[in-house]
Every structure is written in C-alpha cells, then in structure tokens.
C-alpha cells in the first residue's frame, strides 16, 4: 500500500498558499484510484484544516510539526511532546527581551486557544486581526494560561534581527526546536515557531504509516522541518524551490510548488 504525505506551504500549495485547480484534479484522481494520501505541516490545526477541507483528506493529518495528529474519521486528537510551563516561560522571556509578543497555542478536544500579552508592534496587531480573529480560536490574555493548558507550540513575528536573536537564545535549550522564515517576500519581518524537540513530522508520520499498515511511504517537502519525514520515507521528493539540504537527500527534485510540481509528478508516476 502506497501512502503519500505532503508538506503544505512551499510544496503542495501554490504561491498563494492555496491548492490549485490542477492539484485539486490530481487529488480527486488519487482518491478514485484508491491511493492513500494525507498532509504533514508546521501549520496548526487552526489554519491547516481549512485549507484541506473539501479535498479528500480523510486520513489522519499531522499539524504543528508532529505535536498534533488529528483523525477526521472520528474527530480524535492525539497530542505528544507538549511544551511544559518552564519551557514556555523561557520562550516568553527570550521574546520579551527583544520586544516581541509571543503567541502561545493550546488545543483540546473541544477548542483551540491562543494566549498572548498586549501586542507591541503593528505587525503583531495585524496578525491578530487578519489571521486569528477570523478563526474559531479563542483569543485570550496570557495571564489566563494555566499549567493545565495543552500547549502545542509558541509562535511570533517581528523584525528579522530581533527574531533571529530570540532564536539564537532558544537554540541554547536542548528541549526546544525552532523554525523560522520570512513573513513575506522582501519583507523586513520574520516568523518563528517553537515546539518541543522530541516532536517531529517524521515520528508522527511513521506512527500513522504503521497504524494504516502502509508498505511504501512517499513524502514531499521543501524545508528543514521535512527532513525527519525524508529520513523515514521509502521515497522522498523535493520541489525545485526547496532548500538545498532537502534536494541533496531527496530521491529526486521535481517541479516548483508554484507550477504544480507535486501534481505533475503524481500524474506521471501513477498514470493519472
């Protein structure tokens, strides 16, 4: 049994962070041919599930770089390697020293919550109004966070130099792993996401593979957080826009994400 796992941003999604019409057509054909597929993303459930809705993603999905596995078949949630209170405090303190407001993400079976202190910069206010307030997430004050909160990750956005300094500080902590990138092409801002070091896409994907009894795992990804998937896959493919280290370890390099590289590969590979 083949099992395909797609990273989203920079891989399956186009430059507008959407599933293109052509990619949608190929996903339909995968389903008609009983080829199993799912997604493993650094996105949280908050933004990831909406993108996948209506595109035949019915198998367990990986969010927050492996911290969260959600099974849409029975709406069950599996959480592993959550952040503890001491780790959260370290992140908040490091961000505060650089004048950045961190956003603490917590999830339960019934709701998604985002905790944050008062935003200090316009870019943080824009993130709240443009992304978070238009979702089903409960936006709460940071002082409402408790030890019982199931924190999957902490995210932040800010001037690149400040975010990079926070990342350098957090890299000193062996329990934490962080990923960052430009907020937009040509933007002076960077985003960063932090979670527990024991969580990874690879570990979560392997768990799903074993549960489903798949014999051939095929993974697609473009960035650092996809390396763990590539390591446990039977086949791995990197789009042309991927980071060089992904291209080096992949079985092959395929077309870029903004030209439906994954979909064109699948069409040829499975004669769709």
Secondary structure, DSSP 8 states (H G I E B T S, - for coil): -EEEEE-IIIIIS-TTSS--HHHHHHHHHHHHTT-EEEEB-SS-HHHHHHHHTTTT--S-EEEGGGTEEEETTTTEEEE-S---HHHHHHHHHHHHHTT---EEEEE-SS-EEEEE----SHHHHHHIIIIITTSS-EEEEGGG--TTS-EEEEEEEEEHHHHHHHHHHHTT-TTEEEEEEESSTT-SEEEEEEEETT--HHHHHHHHHHHHT-SEEEEE--SGGGHHHHHH-SEEEEETTS-HHHHHHSSEEE--GGGTHHHHHHHHHTT-
